[in-house]
Amino acid sequence: MRTEEEMSNVATTSRELGNYLEAFTEFVKRAPGQNQGWLRKLREDSFAHFCEVGFPTTHDEDWRFTNVAAIAQTAFRLPPAAAKVSAQQIEPYRLAGAACELVFVNGRFDAKLSSVSSLPKGVSVGSLADEIRRDPKPLEKHLGQYLNTQRDIFCALNTAFLEDGAYVHIGRGTVLEEPVYLLFLTTASDAPLMTHPRNLIIAEEDSQAIIVEDYVSLGGGVAFSNAATELVASEHTVLSHYLIEREHTEAYNVSTLRLQQGRSANVASHSVLLGGGLVRNNVHPVLAGEGADCLINGLFIGNGRQHMDNYMLVEHASPHCGSRQFYNGILDGHSRGVFHGRIIVHKDAQKTDAKQTNRNLLLSDDAQIDTKPQLEIYADDVKCTHGATIGQIEEDELFYLRSRGIDEPAARRLLLLAFASECLERMKPGPARTRIEELVNQWLFHIQPGSPEHGKGAPDRALHGEEAG
């Protein structure tokens, strides 16, 4: 006997597949590079798999704690012609100190709003769609070669509608100290919109770079952002990747970061989730080269009825590699958080050193966290640990601060900031960390008991990226 959820999913799949089929049929008529056999096949195979499998349910182990029925049941459509966004509208979201800024409006590159003129020799950035049209052959080696579209249906959906996003190439031996800033804007719409940004980042041997992805809403309306980034870290590279998600609470956001690390590549992934109604953050590094090292660091802060799901899949495929996962969650109101961390140590990955830690603070009786650290070890000479904690603000610590003349709201905010700072301090000083610290401070003031906005659900408009009225 099928459960009610399964019956509903079957009906929804049949109804919504027609909507996606219509969208896909129209999309491929204008899709860049559709005359390239390899790219056409990549899209078609991915869409066929999506149609065959449909959206996941809570009976799928990887989605056990997250119900995506709201996404499956909404008739999303691709954005029409590029929406008009002024430079004044995005001024509050520009990143001071960035090497360049690439702005995408509803998933499409906007050259007029972007700034890429001051890049050093050896760095190439721009629109992936433009790169596909200009010279698609070199992309074949990397584009679509790392995401697992068979395992993750949202990756399949992204690949099926692969159109535009950022293309970043860091040449061999190039050191770029300032961040490459990628700003993804979703505009207001009367109809539910879906976008599928696709980013390809290639760092050649001995290079260094910082990449920042920032997802923002301009105005309200139901929107679904399904982003995917393939990041190739060649031998001896040093890379930092930042994901900032701060869309409004009508937004659905699914993002996937797929890291491919070569020999002695050192990569840090920092995720900060502040917005969105339903958010799924996937980070999947594969330490393919000997001596690779990966830091996966994250902070998620939820309020109202936000749902924030963090899924980490770390694959140790070569010996002498190290990985560290640190995720902290702060949840208030009726919000729900998920941490599902999975480390796989393959049989050839001897001398692996892996650590996984998830810490959570629940600020209300109605907040909820589901945490599932997981190890799969197929080698016999490794050092792997994992752990998770769930708690509330310590009354003794609160009493200590109050006894020194600090009022209760300020004392609680200090304790929350100290908890959040465990993640912030793992970020290197610079423009990205400064921006994130500002956003986190705003958020903590909002959810902090005693503030005028406490318990209202969404933070202020400026934080979430909505236009001020």
Secondary structure, DSSP 4 states (H G I P E B T S, - for coil): ---HHHHHHHHHHHHHHHHHHHHHHHHHHH-TTTTSHHHHHHHHHHHHHHHHH-S--TTSGGGTT---HHHHTS--B---SPPP--HHHHGGG--TT-SEEEEEETTEE-TTT-B-TTPPTTEEEEEHHHHHHH--GGGGGTTTSSS-TTT-HHHHHHHHT----EEEEE-TT-B--S-EEEEEEEE--SS-EEE--EEEEEE-TT-EEEEEEEEEEES-S-EEEEEEEEEEE-TT-EEEEEEEE---TTEEEEEEEEEEE-TT-EEEEEEEE---SEEEEEEEEEE-STT-EEEEEEEEEE-TT-EEEEEEEEEE-SSS-EEEEEEEEEE-TT-EEEEEEEEEE-TT-TTEEEEEEEEEEE-STT-EEEEEEEEEE--SSEEEEEEEEEE---HHHHHHHHTTT--HHHHHHHHHHHHHHHHHTTSPSSHHHHHHHHHHHHHHHHHSTTSTTTTSSS--HHHHTPPP-
